[in-house]
Amino acid sequence: MDKFYSEMIQQLLSNGAIRRDMSVLVVCGEELDASVFSLHGFPQVTVTNLDSRHDGSWTTGAAWDRQDAEALSYPDNSFDLVAVHLGLHHCRMPHKALCEMYRVARHGILLIEPCENRLVKIGRKLGIGQEYEVHAVAFHQLKAGGVNNTPIPNYVYRWTVNEIRQTIAAFAPEFRHTIQCKRNLVVHWKDLRNKKNKTRYLLMLGLFPVLKGLSCIFPGVANNLGVYIGKPSSEALHPWIQSIDNQLTLNKKWFNDQFVVTQ
């Protein structure tokens, strides 16, 4: 069980951002996702992935569907909540997948992904972090675990909160969005232990207490990012947009009040 994943869902339940009766779609998902949402009492969960090896036999009772996160076949606003856990960085176009999540969500989206900061960059230079996800491919017998779940190692795309905000703002410029964030320090001990050269593993053993202490004082140095973006209602429109008969249109009065509009 992923503790940070579970904590993020519990936080959103506690502050009322999500409810257990919501329908949930998970993209780039697996058994872990089905288990986490089942643990928190969500009865309507659909887990999707490109991996054709899945047959949908989840022990939790979650539904299964084969879907490409970059081109979901569902109509707009099909699910109350759309989630992804460490999956967007396996996409060839992670920004497109993020926008697809937003499109099919009715109330909001939840993503837990690697994040970028100075400490993470130093870790990559030291060989502790990976730029391309070769470990996952090794763990899948060189048959899967890479980009779009192929054996080709994916580039590990790491987000910043501002980049996520800009991506959503560009996709849905009519609305003002609120974003909830939570950070977590994750060390992929299994990856480091399975390297034949143990130098990086021993280096991380020495650095970990310092990194853990830093992340408690300065959460911004953590390498994992949880983000929830609520999908706004018409009350959250920018002032230059108005809703008339459920159709969004330009608020001409606002423009005329603010500018000399050319004829």
Wavefront OBJ file of the C-alpha trace (Angstrom):
o trace
v 0.000 0.000 0.000
v 1.291 3.475 -0.874
v 1.020 5.495 2.348
v 1.253 8.901 0.644
v -1.460 7.954 -1.878
v -3.741 6.880 0.951
v -2.997 10.003 2.997
v -3.809 12.237 0.032
v -7.205 10.598 -0.480
v -7.972 10.776 3.253
v -7.096 14.479 3.318
v -9.445 15.184 0.411
v -12.218 13.192 2.086
v -11.699 15.056 5.349
v -11.859 18.535 3.803
v -14.863 17.671 1.648
v -13.144 17.955 -1.727
v -14.233 14.401 -2.634
v -16.879 11.963 -1.377
v -17.015 8.182 -1.189
v -20.125 8.022 -3.369
v -18.243 9.550 -6.302
v -17.473 7.531 -9.403
v -13.711 7.189 -9.902
v -11.646 6.638 -13.033
v -7.977 5.724 -12.636
v -5.685 6.125 -15.652
v -2.349 4.297 -15.990
v -3.670 2.179 -13.148
v -3.011 -1.183 -11.529
v -4.086 -3.349 -8.598
v -2.631 -0.822 -6.136
v -5.091 1.862 -7.268
v -8.051 -0.483 -6.931
v -6.882 -1.456 -3.442
v -6.338 2.117 -2.192
v -9.769 3.328 -3.277
v -11.374 0.164 -1.917
v -9.649 0.764 1.427
v -11.260 4.203 1.597
v -14.719 2.875 0.763
v -15.203 3.930 -2.871
v -17.671 1.472 -4.493
v -17.551 2.849 -8.066
v -13.993 2.560 -9.392
v -12.803 1.886 -12.935
v -9.095 1.167 -13.395
v -7.609 1.652 -16.873
v -4.254 0.963 -18.471
v -2.719 0.245 -21.852
v -1.321 -3.039 -20.533
v -3.094 -5.853 -22.389
v -1.959 -8.366 -19.732
v -4.675 -7.157 -17.368
v -7.900 -9.125 -17.451
v -9.789 -7.011 -14.939
v -9.783 -9.630 -12.213
v -9.330 -7.143 -9.373
v -9.915 -8.648 -5.943
v -11.543 -5.356 -4.886
v -14.342 -5.579 -7.447
v -13.177 -2.518 -9.386
v -14.069 -2.420 -13.084
v -11.360 -2.695 -15.736
v -11.017 -1.022 -19.122
v -8.142 -0.817 -21.593
v -7.592 2.880 -22.287
v -4.875 5.175 -23.581
v -4.494 8.012 -21.046
v -3.574 10.383 -23.883
v -6.792 9.629 -25.824
v -9.550 8.479 -23.462
v -12.649 7.233 -25.253
v -15.057 8.561 -22.617
v -17.267 11.644 -23.156
v -16.639 14.879 -21.254
v -17.564 14.830 -17.550
v -17.997 11.043 -17.446
v -16.570 10.440 -13.938
v -16.741 12.459 -10.745
v -13.059 11.974 -9.939
v -10.181 11.040 -12.250
v -6.913 9.934 -10.643
v -3.425 8.870 -11.612
v -0.653 7.486 -9.408
v 2.869 7.642 -10.849
v 1.610 7.093 -14.383
v 1.754 10.362 -16.316
v 5.534 10.208 -16.553
v 5.138 6.950 -18.516
v 3.242 8.821 -21.271
v 4.823 10.182 -24.410
v 2.744 13.348 -23.948
v 2.096 13.736 -20.207
v 0.506 17.179 -20.610
v -2.039 15.747 -23.047
v -2.863 12.935 -20.617
v -3.338 15.489 -17.825
v -5.759 17.455 -20.005
v -7.638 14.268 -20.896
v -8.057 13.559 -17.172
v -9.507 17.030 -16.691
v -11.815 16.660 -19.694
v -13.534 13.476 -18.508
v -13.719 14.589 -14.857
v -16.918 16.087 -13.476
v -15.679 17.335 -10.083
v -11.891 17.105 -10.008
v -8.640 15.311 -10.722
v -5.991 13.834 -8.436
v -2.427 13.192 -9.515
v 0.579 11.874 -7.638
v 3.718 12.266 -9.700
v 7.466 12.895 -9.401
v 8.267 16.591 -8.994
v 11.212 18.719 -10.003
v 13.390 20.810 -7.704
v 17.075 21.549 -7.115
v 17.586 18.644 -4.757
v 16.074 16.213 -7.265
v 18.433 17.549 -9.936
v 21.413 16.954 -7.638
v 20.161 13.430 -6.982
v 20.135 12.683 -10.700
v 23.678 13.966 -11.067
v 24.768 11.695 -8.221
v 23.092 8.742 -9.910
v 20.557 8.262 -7.091
v 17.625 9.374 -9.207
v 17.018 8.267 -12.775
v 16.465 10.370 -15.864
v 15.067 7.421 -17.825
v 13.108 4.698 -16.029
v 15.363 1.749 -16.727
v 14.658 0.130 -13.352
v 10.990 -0.506 -14.097
v 11.862 -2.210 -17.378
v 14.375 -4.447 -15.575
v 11.713 -5.392 -13.024
v 9.278 -6.335 -15.822
v 11.644 -8.868 -17.405
v 12.486 -6.375 -20.209
v 8.923 -6.779 -21.525
v 7.078 -3.732 -20.115
v 7.333 -0.885 -17.601
v 8.507 1.817 -19.991
v 6.867 4.445 -22.158
v 3.192 3.560 -22.727
v 3.978 0.303 -20.887
v 6.371 -0.885 -23.613
v 9.913 -2.152 -22.856
v 11.383 1.173 -24.061
v 12.442 3.097 -20.900
v 10.400 6.274 -20.518
v 11.819 9.669 -19.692
v 10.847 10.474 -16.091
v 8.916 13.703 -16.548
v 8.916 15.645 -13.275
v 6.307 18.342 -12.640
v 6.180 21.587 -10.704
v 2.967 22.950 -9.188
v 3.183 26.020 -11.400
v 3.534 23.886 -14.518
v 0.441 21.891 -13.596
v -1.444 25.120 -12.925
v -0.402 26.568 -16.286
v -1.335 23.393 -18.166
v -4.857 23.390 -16.731
v -5.235 27.149 -17.170
v -4.292 26.824 -20.842
v -6.748 23.944 -21.354
v -9.643 25.604 -19.508
v -8.941 29.371 -19.643
v -12.541 30.289 -18.807
v -12.164 29.346 -15.122
v -10.221 30.206 -11.997
v -8.917 26.975 -10.492
v -8.074 26.089 -6.916
v -5.276 23.600 -6.326
v -4.474 21.575 -3.202
v -0.931 20.231 -2.875
v 0.905 17.800 -0.630
v 4.547 16.717 -0.882
v 6.372 13.590 0.168
v 9.932 12.272 0.169
v 10.229 8.903 -1.543
v 13.361 6.774 -1.870
v 13.149 3.887 -4.310
v 15.165 1.506 -2.144
v 14.288 -1.501 -4.272
v 15.746 0.180 -7.358
v 18.970 1.040 -5.557
v 19.354 -2.396 -3.939
v 18.933 -4.174 -7.254
v 21.809 -2.324 -8.908
v 24.892 -4.495 -9.226
v 26.983 -1.494 -8.244
v 26.009 -0.816 -4.602
v 27.725 2.589 -4.376
v 24.534 4.592 -4.946
v 22.644 2.472 -2.413
v 25.285 3.061 0.262
v 25.388 6.772 -0.575
v 21.627 7.038 -0.127
v 21.782 5.187 3.216
v 24.089 7.933 4.462
v 22.110 10.824 3.001
v 18.616 9.677 3.887
v 18.459 10.943 7.520
v 19.550 14.396 6.346
v 17.075 14.419 3.450
v 14.242 13.239 5.702
v 14.961 16.013 8.168
v 15.129 18.629 5.431
v 11.831 17.485 3.916
v 10.108 17.820 7.297
v 11.326 21.399 7.692
v 11.162 22.375 4.019
v 8.483 20.270 2.234
v 9.472 21.820 -1.086
v 12.603 19.641 -1.265
v 10.538 16.415 -1.458
v 10.508 14.484 -4.723
v 6.873 13.355 -4.828
v 3.941 15.676 -5.435
v 0.245 15.120 -4.796
v -2.121 17.603 -6.449
v -5.902 17.890 -6.440
v -7.571 20.271 -8.896
v -11.260 20.934 -8.412
v -13.236 21.451 -11.590
v -14.884 24.860 -11.130
v -18.538 25.750 -11.503
v -19.857 28.821 -13.329
v -19.314 30.849 -10.131
v -15.553 30.552 -10.699
v -15.548 32.129 -14.154
v -13.120 34.910 -14.924
v -14.939 38.283 -14.965
v -14.547 38.566 -18.739
v -16.544 35.343 -19.217
v -20.252 34.866 -18.483
v -22.649 31.944 -18.552
v -25.923 32.407 -20.395
v -28.278 29.406 -20.642
v -25.356 27.154 -19.637
v -23.271 28.472 -22.518
v -20.009 30.288 -21.861
v -19.604 33.510 -23.780
v -17.641 36.746 -23.676
v -18.784 39.349 -21.151
v -18.820 42.358 -23.450
v -19.887 44.719 -20.667
v -16.715 43.887 -18.729
v -14.567 44.690 -21.774
v -16.419 47.934 -22.452
v -15.966 48.955 -18.814
v -12.233 48.181 -18.882
v -11.075 49.101 -22.387
v -11.716 51.295 -25.365
v -12.958 48.526 -27.635
v -12.055 49.148 -31.246
v -14.916 49.109 -33.734
l 1 2 3 4 5 6 7 8 9 10 11 12 13 14 15 16 17 18 19 20 21 22 23 24 25 26 27 28 29 30 31 32 33 34 35 36 37 38 39 40 41 42 43 44 45 46 47 48 49 50 51 52 53 54 55 56 57 58 59 60 61 62 63 64 65 66 67 68 69 70 71 72 73 74 75 76 77 78 79 80 81 82 83 84 85 86 87 88 89 90 91 92 93 94 95 96 97 98 99 100 101 102 103 104 105 106 107 108 109 110 111 112 113 114 115 116 117 118 119 120 121 122 123 124 125 126 127 128 129 130 131 132 133 134 135 136 137 138 139 140 141 142 143 144 145 146 147 148 149 150 151 152 153 154 155 156 157 158 159 160 161 162 163 164 165 166 167 168 169 170 171 172 173 174 175 176 177 178 179 180 181 182 183 184 185 186 187 188 189 190 191 192 193 194 195 196 197 198 199 200 201 202 203 204 205 206 207 208 209 210 211 212 213 214 215 216 217 218 219 220 221 222 223 224 225 226 227 228 229 230 231 232 233 234 235 236 237 238 239 240 241 242 243 244 245 246 247 248 249 250 251 252 253 254 255 256 257 258 259 260 261 262 263
